[in-house]
Amino acid sequence: QVQLVESGGGLVQPGGSLRLSCAATGSIFSILSMSWYRQAPGKERELVAHITEYGNPNYADFVKGRFTISRDNTKNTVYLQMNNLNPEDTAVYYCNTVHPATFRGYWGQGTQVTVSS
């Protein structure tokens, strides 16, 4: 069983920055690959960034050069540093993982990010 809890969302002006955190329960965090997704109103949920259990990141094209995903296995936490935010980044951001043995997916409750002047 894995529980994910996101934090760090909020209201930010265009060009600003936020850092999202996703804390995971359980003892297997170090072998989990982790992802950040987002869902804007009226749109489908989309993958933003992914980090493997080895720390290798991948990004959606629309965030490359602006967002950075990282992890701290000592804190069972994955981060999403978001810079140069624009209104199109407004969405609920979700943390996700898939258990490597059961292939069951886990989602956090989401954290709202609003980019507006």
Long-range contacts (C-beta under 8 A, 24 or more apart in sequence): 1-25, 1-26, 2-26, 2-28, 2-32, 2-97, 2-99, 2-106, 3-106, 4-95, 4-96, 4-97, 4-106, 4-107, 4-108, 5-108, 5-109, 6-93, 6-94, 6-95, 6-108, 6-109, 6-110, 6-111, 7-111, 8-111, 9-92, 9-93, 9-111, 9-112, 9-113, 9-114, 10-112, 10-113, 10-114, 11-114, 11-115, 11-116, 12-85, 12-113, 12-114, 12-115, 13-115, 13-116, 13-117, 14-85, 14-86, 14-87, 14-115, 14-116, 14-117, 15-84, 15-85, 15-86, 16-85, 16-115, 17-81, 17-82, 17-83, 17-84, 17-85, 18-82, 18-85, 18-113, 19-79, 19-80, 19-81, 19-82, 20-79, 20-80, 20-82, 20-93, 20-111, 20-113, 21-77, 21-78, 21-79, 22-77, 22-78, 22-79, 22-80, 22-95, 22-108, 23-75, 23-76, 23-77, 24-76, 24-77, 24-78, 24-95, 24-97, 25-76, 26-76, 28-99, 29-73, 29-76, 30-73, 31-100, 32-97, 32-98, 32-99, 32-100, 33-97, 33-98, 33-100, 34-69, 34-71, 34-78, 34-95, 34-96, 34-97, 35-95, 35-96, 35-97, 36-69, 36-78, 36-80, 36-93, 36-94, 36-95, 36-96, 37-93, 37-94, 37-96, 38-89, 38-91, 38-92, 38-93, 38-94, 38-113, 39-91, 39-92, 39-94, 39-110, 40-88, 40-90, 40-91, 40-92, 43-91, 45-94, 48-80, 48-93, 49-80, 51-78, 62-88, 82-113, 85-113, 85-115, 86-115, 87-115, 87-116, 88-115, 89-113, 89-115, 90-114, 90-115, 90-116
